């Protein structure tokens, strides 16, 4: 029985140091409407999300459309890169992707973040086989989960993600059978 997981990377947010409460920007709010329009066509059964406001805001439209509450799953929150801000984000993120076991002080290694994300994903697959499930999440964690199913989803793939972005993973049991990008932003053909 094939389950479709719609991983939704959140739309553009207005930067604040408050990871939990950072809201979508005006552009992000507009893009979240497009996310809803795309997902309406997908016969969604359930909506899950990271507890972070920007992820919730990105998927709240589809939850309202299908008259379902968003189920918050803490393990779908973004990877914590470090205790505070890092001086050179590009260098810091490259290091944790290149060495899956490396973690900056107070941060999560790729392996740690992947483990919690995959655990939450496998729980959904077991609980809701054959359903179409939206998961509002974040770029790093989404790609780390995808990487567990297929190693071609890696750091280079992460760097090409849009904000927002949607990937449908079709999974039979725990075997990945298909991945399809279903988001196309206004700048693409």
Backbone torsions as a table, in degrees:
resi	resn	phi	psi	omega
1	UNK	NA	124.7	-175.8
2	UNK	-89.5	130.0	175.2
3	UNK	-108.1	135.8	177.1
4	UNK	-106.1	119.7	177.0
5	UNK	-105.1	122.1	179.4
6	UNK	-101.8	95.1	178.4
7	UNK	-79.2	120.3	-177.7
8	UNK	-112.6	110.3	171.7
9	UNK	-74.5	132.4	-175.6
10	UNK	-57.6	157.2	177.1
11	UNK	-75.6	174.0	-178.1
12	UNK	-58.2	135.6	-179.9
13	UNK	-119.0	159.5	175.9
14	UNK	-84.5	119.2	-173.9
15	UNK	-64.6	130.8	166.5
16	UNK	-142.9	158.2	177.9
17	UNK	-71.7	-8.6	179.6
18	UNK	-82.3	93.4	-177.8
19	UNK	-58.4	-42.8	-176.1
20	UNK	-68.3	-39.8	-173.2
21	UNK	-102.2	5.0	-178.0
22	UNK	-62.6	120.8	-175.8
23	UNK	-89.4	168.3	172.3
24	UNK	-69.2	149.7	172.7
25	UNK	-78.5	176.5	175.9
26	UNK	-59.4	-43.7	177.1
27	UNK	-62.0	-40.8	178.9
28	UNK	-61.2	-40.2	178.6
29	UNK	-63.5	-42.5	177.3
30	UNK	-63.3	-44.6	-179.7
31	UNK	-65.9	-32.8	177.6
32	UNK	-62.9	-32.7	176.0
33	UNK	-64.3	-40.0	177.4
34	UNK	-64.8	-38.6	177.2
35	UNK	-58.4	-46.1	179.2
36	UNK	-59.6	-46.7	-179.1
37	UNK	-60.0	-40.3	178.5
38	UNK	-67.5	-41.9	-176.5
39	UNK	-73.8	-24.9	177.0
40	UNK	-57.2	-33.8	-178.1
41	UNK	-75.8	-7.8	-171.1
42	UNK	-101.2	6.3	177.1
43	UNK	55.0	54.8	-176.3
44	UNK	-71.8	138.4	178.0
45	UNK	-99.5	-40.9	-173.9
46	UNK	-141.3	155.6	177.5
47	UNK	-129.7	124.1	176.6
48	UNK	-118.0	157.4	-179.7
49	UNK	-157.9	155.9	163.6
50	UNK	-58.1	154.3	176.6
51	UNK	-76.1	-7.5	-177.2
52	UNK	-70.5	135.4	-174.3
53	UNK	-53.9	-42.2	-176.4
54	UNK	-64.6	-35.0	177.1
55	UNK	-71.2	-43.8	178.4
56	UNK	-60.4	-46.0	-178.9
57	UNK	-62.5	-32.1	-177.8
58	UNK	-69.8	-31.3	-176.7
59	UNK	-108.6	0.6	-176.6
60	UNK	-66.2	-29.3	179.6
61	UNK	-63.2	-43.2	179.9
62	UNK	-70.9	-34.5	177.5
63	UNK	-62.6	-43.8	178.1
64	UNK	-63.8	-41.8	-178.1
65	UNK	-60.6	-40.3	-178.8
66	UNK	-93.3	5.6	177.5
67	UNK	57.7	46.2	178.3
68	UNK	-125.7	146.0	172.3
69	UNK	-74.5	148.1	172.8
70	UNK	-79.1	127.9	176.6
71	UNK	-91.1	119.2	-178.5
72	UNK	-85.9	128.7	177.7
73	UNK	-123.4	111.4	-176.9
74	UNK	-56.8	-32.9	-177.0
75	UNK	-72.3	-5.4	173.6
76	UNK	-94.2	7.4	176.5
77	UNK	-72.7	163.1	-177.4
78	UNK	-66.8	153.7	174.5
79	UNK	-61.2	136.8	174.3
80	UNK	-86.4	116.1	-175.9
81	UNK	-73.5	-43.1	-178.9
82	UNK	-158.8	171.6	179.8
83	UNK	-57.9	-49.1	178.5
84	UNK	-121.6	-157.6	177.3
85	UNK	-76.2	153.9	179.1
86	UNK	-104.3	148.6	-177.0
87	UNK	-68.9	-41.6	-177.9
88	UNK	-125.0	91.8	-175.6
89	UNK	-57.8	-44.7	-177.4
90	UNK	-58.7	-45.9	178.7
91	UNK	-65.9	-43.3	-176.1
92	UNK	-64.6	-43.0	-178.2
93	UNK	-72.9	-35.5	177.1
94	UNK	-61.3	-43.5	-178.1
95	UNK	-61.0	-44.2	-178.0
96	UNK	-72.3	-25.6	175.7
97	UNK	-78.2	-36.7	-178.1
98	UNK	-73.6	-30.7	179.3
99	UNK	-123.6	99.5	-173.8
100	UNK	-60.1	-20.1	-178.6
101	UNK	-99.7	-3.0	-179.5
102	UNK	-83.3	138.8	173.9
103	UNK	-136.5	136.8	172.2
104	UNK	-71.3	155.8	-179.3
105	UNK	-52.5	125.8	179.6
106	UNK	79.5	0.7	-177.9
107	UNK	-106.6	-179.7	178.3
108	UNK	-108.5	140.0	171.2
109	UNK	-73.5	165.2	176.0
110	UNK	-59.4	-41.3	-178.4
111	UNK	-63.1	-41.9	179.3
112	UNK	-63.4	-48.3	-178.8
113	UNK	-64.5	-42.7	179.9
114	UNK	-61.4	-42.7	-178.2
115	UNK	-59.3	-45.7	-178.3
116	UNK	-70.8	-38.4	178.8
117	UNK	-66.1	-42.2	179.9
118	UNK	-67.8	-39.2	177.9
119	UNK	-58.1	-47.6	179.1
120	UNK	-63.2	-39.1	179.2
121	UNK	-65.1	-46.2	180.0
122	UNK	-63.5	-34.9	176.8
123	UNK	-63.1	-41.0	177.2
124	UNK	-64.8	-42.6	179.9
125	UNK	-61.2	-38.0	-180.0
126	UNK	-73.4	-39.9	-175.3
127	UNK	-76.2	-33.8	-171.2
128	UNK	-130.1	55.8	-178.7
129	UNK	-63.5	140.5	176.5
130	UNK	80.6	4.0	-177.7
131	UNK	-98.1	165.2	174.2
132	UNK	-105.8	114.6	-169.3
133	UNK	-124.6	125.5	174.1
134	UNK	-88.2	137.5	175.5
135	UNK	-127.0	107.9	176.6
136	UNK	-79.7	119.2	-174.1
137	UNK	-149.1	-153.2	-169.9
138	UNK	-132.8	156.3	-173.1
139	UNK	-56.6	-52.5	-178.1
140	UNK	-59.5	-51.5	-175.8
141	UNK	-65.0	-42.1	179.9
142	UNK	-56.6	-47.7	-177.5
143	UNK	-71.1	-34.3	176.0
144	UNK	-63.0	-39.2	176.3
145	UNK	-65.7	-47.7	179.5
146	UNK	-59.4	-38.1	-179.9
147	UNK	-61.5	-32.4	178.7
148	UNK	-64.7	-32.2	179.1
149	UNK	-86.2	-29.3	179.8
150	UNK	-156.6	119.2	-173.4
151	UNK	-66.7	-10.4	178.5
152	UNK	-69.5	-17.6	176.0
153	UNK	-86.2	97.2	-169.4
154	UNK	-132.9	-165.0	-177.9
155	UNK	-58.0	-41.6	179.7
156	UNK	-64.5	-40.2	176.9
157	UNK	-62.3	-46.0	179.4
158	UNK	-56.2	-41.4	-177.2
159	UNK	-65.0	-20.7	-179.0
160	UNK	-92.6	-6.7	-179.2
161	UNK	-61.5	149.2	173.8
162	UNK	-97.8	173.7	179.6
163	UNK	-134.6	98.9	7.6
164	UNK	-83.6	174.3	174.7
165	UNK	-151.7	152.4	-179.4
166	UNK	-135.8	129.1	174.0
167	UNK	-126.4	128.8	175.5
168	UNK	-95.7	119.0	174.3
169	UNK	-102.8	118.4	176.5
170	UNK	-96.3	121.1	-172.3
171	UNK	-128.7	127.4	176.8
172	UNK	-103.8	109.9	-172.5
173	UNK	70.1	-108.1	173.5
174	UNK	-123.9	13.8	-179.1
175	UNK	-99.9	124.1	177.2
176	UNK	-70.9	122.8	179.9
177	UNK	-108.6	-23.1	179.6
178	UNK	-163.7	147.9	172.9
179	UNK	-130.0	131.2	178.2
180	UNK	-137.7	130.2	173.4
181	UNK	-79.3	128.3	-179.3
182	UNK	-116.1	3.5	177.4
183	UNK	-102.3	136.1	176.4
184	UNK	-136.3	116.0	-176.2
185	UNK	-81.0	167.6	-173.1
186	UNK	-61.8	-20.5	-178.4
187	UNK	-86.8	-4.5	-179.4
188	UNK	-96.7	157.1	177.8
189	UNK	-63.8	NA	NA
